[in-house]
Amino acid sequence: MRVREDFRTLAGPEKAAILMLAIGEEHAAKLFALMDDEEIKEISQTMANLGTVSSSLVERLFIDFSEQISATGSLVGSYESTERLLSKVLGKDRVNLIMEEIRGPAGRTMWDKLGNVNEVVLANYLKNEYPQTVAVVLSKIKSDHAARVLSQLPEGFAMEVVMRMLRMEAVNKDVLDDVERTLRTEFMSNLARTNRRDAHELIAEIFNNLDRNTENRFLTALEERNRNSAERIKSLMFTFEDLSKLDPMAVQTVLRNADKEKVPIALKGASDALKDLFFSNMSERAAKIMREEMASMGPVRLREVDEAQGYMVQLAKDLAARGEIVMADNKDDDELVY
């Protein structure tokens, strides 16, 4: 039996295969989990055809591997460095496709990625596709996401999609591959180029989680440097007073789910209009008891009020995320629609 001993004749896949065999099943399994199907197939095929490899060659491979790693110094991973590396081994079109996809929404598969795409964005794309294509897509993503997408489609078109879904049997793999390929090349590539999150929205979300004093300090400093940005961030922030945009049903839902000790403290620092909104959505007796409780509290530390109001805002956001209430979007003046 021939024993492999010449390190110079080893190809890249053979080095990878020897390394995987040498590190043991537990570690190899973790590495395989990070590879795609084609990589696993290539390395597995190479492993199966390796034959006997001498211990000296294995040792030489590990020494070479460790020397290459140690010689690199510190590493900085970025989209740009990844793209440069890929460009050395892949064609330009394939590199662009890969980079556009990894810059897009997170997810291991195309259907995972679609699950992270806003339903309005996805619906705007799908409304121009064939109903059968849309039926395939909606059958592959999670039902709650599919429902939101369906509700954004034109009514007649949506019903046509529903009818196709009702008549649809097992989808042919070739058809599924075609749909997936189209989504990747036409939709995800465009989305990757346009789906950059607005920095003002990000800062507004961060500021929403600051206590009031810190938030005011940052906003005041920002106003001195860039008043326009400060005003835009303030317009995007969702505050306790924005709960006044909730309709009566939503207020009642918030009250049912809220910690009964937090509500009076939060309302202690609220405007009269917001207090009236909450009291008007309680029973007369419950509103009277809460007013008396708030009066008996006396002065309350601002930090405690901030904490209680932050809790109420987060509760409302959580309820909205679960679809139990609808909250007005701070970016426009749209009224709530149920």
C-alpha positions as CSV (number, residue, x, y, z in Angstrom):
1,M,0.0,0.0,0.0
2,R,1.4,3.4,-1.0
3,V,2.1,5.8,1.9
4,R,1.8,9.5,1.2
5,E,5.0,11.2,2.3
6,D,5.7,14.2,0.0
7,F,4.3,17.4,1.4
8,R,5.0,19.3,-1.8
9,T,2.5,17.2,-3.8
10,L,-0.5,17.9,-1.5
11,A,-3.3,20.0,-3.1
12,G,-5.4,22.4,-1.0
13,P,-8.4,20.0,-0.5
14,E,-5.9,17.2,0.5
15,K,-4.4,19.4,3.2
16,A,-7.9,20.2,4.4
17,A,-8.9,16.5,4.4
18,I,-5.8,15.4,6.4
19,L,-6.3,18.2,8.9
20,M,-9.9,17.2,9.4
21,L,-9.0,13.5,10.0
22,A,-6.2,14.5,12.3
23,I,-8.1,16.7,14.7
24,G,-10.6,14.1,15.6
25,E,-14.4,13.6,15.1
26,E,-15.6,16.1,17.7
27,H,-13.6,19.1,16.3
28,A,-14.1,18.0,12.7
29,A,-17.9,17.9,13.2
30,K,-17.8,21.5,14.4
31,L,-15.9,22.6,11.3
32,F,-18.2,20.7,9.0
33,A,-21.1,22.5,10.5
34,L,-19.7,25.8,9.2
35,M,-19.3,24.6,5.6
36,D,-21.8,24.5,2.8
37,D,-22.8,21.3,1.0
38,E,-20.3,21.6,-1.8
39,E,-17.4,22.1,0.5
40,I,-18.4,19.1,2.6
41,K,-18.7,17.0,-0.5
42,E,-15.3,18.0,-1.9
43,I,-13.5,17.4,1.4
44,S,-15.3,14.2,2.1
45,Q,-14.5,12.8,-1.4
46,T,-10.8,13.8,-0.9
47,M,-10.8,12.1,2.6
48,A,-12.2,8.9,1.2
49,N,-9.4,8.8,-1.5
50,L,-6.4,9.8,0.7
51,G,-5.1,6.4,1.5
52,T,-2.3,6.1,4.1
53,V,-0.6,9.3,5.2
54,S,2.7,9.1,7.1
55,S,2.9,10.6,10.6
56,S,5.8,12.8,9.4
57,L,3.7,14.4,6.6
58,V,0.9,15.1,9.2
59,E,3.4,16.7,11.5
60,R,4.8,18.8,8.6
61,L,1.2,19.9,7.7
62,F,0.5,21.1,11.2
63,I,3.8,22.9,11.4
64,D,3.1,24.6,8.0
65,F,-0.4,25.5,9.2
66,S,0.7,27.0,12.5
67,E,3.5,29.0,10.8
68,Q,1.0,30.5,8.3
69,I,-1.4,31.4,11.1
70,S,1.3,32.9,13.3
71,A,2.9,34.9,10.5
72,T,-0.3,36.8,9.7
73,G,-0.2,38.9,12.9
74,S,-3.5,40.5,13.9
75,L,-6.5,40.0,11.7
76,V,-9.2,42.4,10.7
77,G,-12.3,40.9,9.1
78,S,-14.5,43.2,7.0
79,Y,-16.6,43.2,3.9
80,E,-13.8,44.8,2.0
81,S,-11.1,42.4,3.0
82,T,-13.4,39.4,2.4
83,E,-14.2,40.8,-1.1
84,R,-10.5,41.2,-1.9
85,L,-9.8,37.6,-0.9
86,L,-12.7,36.2,-2.9
87,S,-11.6,38.2,-5.9
88,K,-8.3,36.3,-6.0
89,V,-10.0,32.9,-6.4
90,L,-13.4,33.6,-7.9
91,G,-14.8,35.4,-11.0
92,K,-16.1,39.0,-10.6
93,D,-19.8,38.1,-11.1
94,R,-19.7,35.3,-8.5
95,V,-17.9,37.5,-6.0
96,N,-20.5,40.2,-6.5
97,L,-23.3,37.7,-6.0
98,I,-21.8,36.4,-2.8
99,M,-21.0,39.8,-1.3
100,E,-24.5,41.1,-2.1
101,E,-26.1,38.2,-0.4
102,I,-24.0,38.3,2.8
103,R,-24.6,42.0,3.0
104,G,-28.4,41.3,2.8
105,P,-30.6,40.1,5.7
106,A,-29.2,37.5,8.0
107,G,-30.0,33.8,7.5
108,R,-28.4,30.5,6.4
109,T,-30.8,29.8,3.6
110,M,-32.7,32.0,1.1
111,W,-36.0,31.3,3.0
112,D,-34.4,32.3,6.3
113,K,-33.2,35.5,4.7
114,L,-36.7,36.2,3.3
115,G,-38.1,35.8,6.8
116,N,-36.0,38.8,7.9
117,V,-37.2,41.0,5.1
118,N,-39.9,43.6,5.9
119,E,-43.3,42.5,4.7
120,V,-43.9,45.7,2.8
121,V,-40.6,45.5,0.9
122,L,-41.2,41.8,0.1
123,A,-44.8,42.4,-1.0
124,N,-43.8,45.3,-3.2
125,Y,-41.5,43.0,-5.1
126,L,-43.8,40.0,-5.2
127,K,-46.8,41.9,-6.5
128,N,-45.0,42.1,-9.9
129,E,-44.4,38.3,-10.0
130,Y,-46.6,35.5,-11.3
131,P,-49.2,34.4,-8.7
132,Q,-47.7,30.9,-8.8
133,T,-44.3,32.2,-7.9
134,V,-45.7,34.1,-5.0
135,A,-47.6,31.0,-3.9
136,V,-44.4,29.1,-3.8
137,V,-42.6,31.8,-1.8
138,L,-45.5,32.1,0.8
139,S,-45.5,28.4,1.2
140,K,-41.8,28.4,2.1
141,I,-41.7,31.2,4.7
142,K,-43.2,31.2,8.2
143,S,-47.0,31.4,8.3
144,D,-47.0,34.6,10.4
145,H,-44.7,36.4,8.0
146,A,-46.6,35.0,5.0
147,A,-49.8,36.4,6.5
148,R,-48.3,39.9,6.8
149,V,-47.0,39.8,3.3
150,L,-50.4,38.6,1.9
151,S,-52.2,41.4,3.7
152,Q,-49.9,43.9,1.8
153,L,-50.7,42.5,-1.7
154,P,-53.6,43.9,-3.8
155,E,-56.8,42.1,-2.8
156,G,-57.5,40.5,-6.2
157,F,-53.9,39.4,-6.7
158,A,-53.8,38.1,-3.1
159,M,-56.9,35.9,-3.7
160,E,-55.3,34.5,-6.9
161,V,-52.3,33.6,-4.8
162,V,-54.4,31.9,-2.2
163,M,-56.2,29.9,-4.9
164,R,-52.8,28.8,-6.3
165,M,-51.7,27.8,-2.8
166,L,-54.9,25.7,-2.3
167,R,-54.3,23.8,-5.6
168,M,-50.6,23.5,-5.1
169,E,-49.1,20.1,-4.6
170,A,-45.5,19.2,-3.9
171,V,-43.3,21.7,-5.6
172,N,-40.9,20.3,-8.2
173,K,-37.3,20.8,-7.1
174,D,-36.4,22.4,-10.4
175,V,-39.2,24.9,-10.0
176,L,-38.1,25.7,-6.4
177,D,-34.5,26.1,-7.5
178,D,-35.6,28.5,-10.3
179,V,-37.6,30.6,-7.8
180,E,-34.8,30.6,-5.3
181,R,-32.3,31.6,-8.0
182,T,-34.5,34.5,-9.2
183,L,-35.0,35.8,-5.7
184,R,-31.3,35.7,-5.1
185,T,-30.2,37.4,-8.3
186,E,-33.1,39.9,-8.7
187,F,-34.4,40.6,-5.2
188,M,-31.7,40.0,-2.7
189,S,-29.0,41.7,-4.8
190,N,-31.0,44.9,-5.0
191,L,-32.0,44.7,-1.4
192,A,-28.4,44.3,-0.3
193,R,-27.6,47.6,-2.1
194,T,-30.5,49.5,-0.7
195,N,-31.1,47.9,2.7
196,R,-28.6,50.1,4.7
197,R,-30.2,51.1,8.0
198,D,-30.5,54.9,8.5
199,A,-28.1,56.0,11.1
200,H,-30.7,58.4,12.6
201,E,-33.0,55.5,13.2
202,L,-30.3,53.5,14.9
203,I,-29.3,56.4,17.2
204,A,-33.0,57.1,18.0
205,E,-33.4,53.5,19.1
206,I,-30.3,53.7,21.3
207,F,-31.4,57.0,22.8
208,N,-34.8,55.4,23.6
209,N,-33.0,53.1,26.0
210,L,-31.1,55.9,27.9
211,D,-32.4,57.4,31.2
212,R,-33.9,60.8,30.8
213,N,-30.9,62.8,32.1
214,T,-28.4,61.0,29.9
215,E,-30.7,61.3,26.9
216,N,-31.1,65.0,27.4
217,R,-27.4,65.5,27.8
218,F,-26.6,63.7,24.5
219,L,-29.4,65.5,22.7
220,T,-28.3,68.9,24.0
221,A,-24.7,68.2,23.0
222,L,-25.9,67.0,19.6
223,E,-28.0,70.1,19.0
224,E,-24.9,72.3,19.5
225,R,-23.0,70.3,16.8
226,N,-25.8,69.4,14.4
227,R,-29.3,70.8,15.0
228,N,-30.8,69.1,12.0
229,S,-29.7,65.6,13.0
230,A,-30.8,66.2,16.6
231,E,-34.3,67.2,15.5
232,R,-34.6,64.2,13.2
233,I,-33.5,61.8,15.9
234,K,-36.0,63.4,18.3
235,S,-38.8,62.9,15.7
236,L,-37.9,59.2,15.4
237,M,-37.7,58.5,19.1
238,F,-40.7,56.8,20.7
239,T,-41.4,58.3,24.1
240,F,-43.9,57.6,26.9
241,E,-46.1,60.6,25.7
242,D,-46.3,58.8,22.3
243,L,-48.6,56.3,24.0
244,S,-51.3,59.0,23.6
245,K,-51.5,57.9,19.9
246,L,-52.9,54.5,21.0
247,D,-56.6,53.9,20.5
248,P,-58.8,52.9,23.4
249,M,-58.6,49.2,22.7
250,A,-54.8,49.3,22.7
251,V,-54.7,51.3,25.9
252,Q,-56.9,48.7,27.6
253,T,-54.6,45.9,26.3
254,V,-51.6,47.7,27.7
255,L,-53.3,48.2,31.1
256,R,-54.3,44.5,31.3
257,N,-50.7,43.4,30.7
258,A,-48.9,46.0,32.8
259,D,-47.4,45.6,36.3
260,K,-50.1,47.3,38.5
261,E,-47.3,48.9,40.6
262,K,-45.6,50.5,37.6
263,V,-48.6,52.3,36.0
264,P,-49.3,54.9,38.7
265,I,-45.6,55.8,39.0
266,A,-45.4,56.2,35.2
267,L,-48.5,58.3,35.0
268,K,-47.2,60.5,37.9
269,G,-44.9,62.1,35.4
270,A,-47.3,62.1,32.4
271,S,-49.2,65.0,30.8
272,D,-52.8,65.6,31.8
273,A,-53.9,64.5,28.4
274,L,-52.2,61.1,28.7
275,K,-53.4,60.6,32.2
276,D,-57.0,61.3,31.1
277,L,-56.5,58.8,28.2
278,F,-55.5,56.0,30.6
279,F,-58.1,56.9,33.3
280,S,-60.9,57.0,30.6
281,N,-60.0,53.4,29.7
282,M,-60.4,52.1,33.2
283,S,-63.5,51.4,35.2
284,E,-64.7,54.4,37.2
285,R,-63.7,52.6,40.4
286,A,-60.3,51.6,39.2
287,A,-59.5,55.1,38.0
288,K,-60.6,56.6,41.3
289,I,-58.4,54.1,43.2
290,M,-55.4,54.9,41.0
291,R,-55.8,58.7,41.4
292,E,-55.9,58.3,45.1
293,E,-52.8,56.1,45.0
294,M,-50.9,58.6,43.0
295,A,-51.9,61.4,45.3
296,S,-50.8,59.5,48.4
297,M,-47.4,58.8,46.9
298,G,-46.2,62.3,47.3
299,P,-43.0,63.3,45.4
300,V,-41.5,60.5,43.4
301,R,-37.8,60.4,42.2
302,L,-37.4,61.2,38.6
303,R,-35.3,58.1,38.1
304,E,-38.2,55.9,39.3
305,V,-40.6,57.7,36.9
306,D,-38.2,57.2,34.0
307,E,-37.9,53.6,34.8
308,A,-41.7,53.0,35.0
309,Q,-42.3,55.0,31.8
310,G,-39.5,53.0,30.0
311,Y,-41.2,49.8,31.2
312,M,-44.6,51.0,29.8
313,V,-43.0,51.9,26.4
314,Q,-41.2,48.6,26.2
315,L,-44.4,46.7,27.1
316,A,-46.3,48.5,24.3
317,K,-43.5,47.7,21.8
318,D,-43.6,44.0,22.9
319,L,-47.4,43.9,22.5
320,A,-47.1,45.5,19.1
321,A,-44.4,43.0,18.0
322,R,-46.8,40.2,19.0
323,G,-49.6,41.8,17.0
324,E,-51.8,42.4,20.0
325,I,-51.8,46.2,19.5
326,V,-50.9,48.6,16.7
327,M,-48.6,51.6,17.4
328,A,-48.4,54.7,15.3
329,D,-45.1,55.0,13.4
330,N,-43.2,58.0,14.7
331,K,-41.9,58.7,11.3
332,D,-45.2,59.9,10.0
333,D,-48.6,61.2,11.2
334,D,-50.7,58.3,10.2
335,E,-53.6,57.4,12.5
336,L,-53.9,53.9,13.8
337,V,-56.1,51.6,11.7
338,Y,-57.6,48.4,13.1
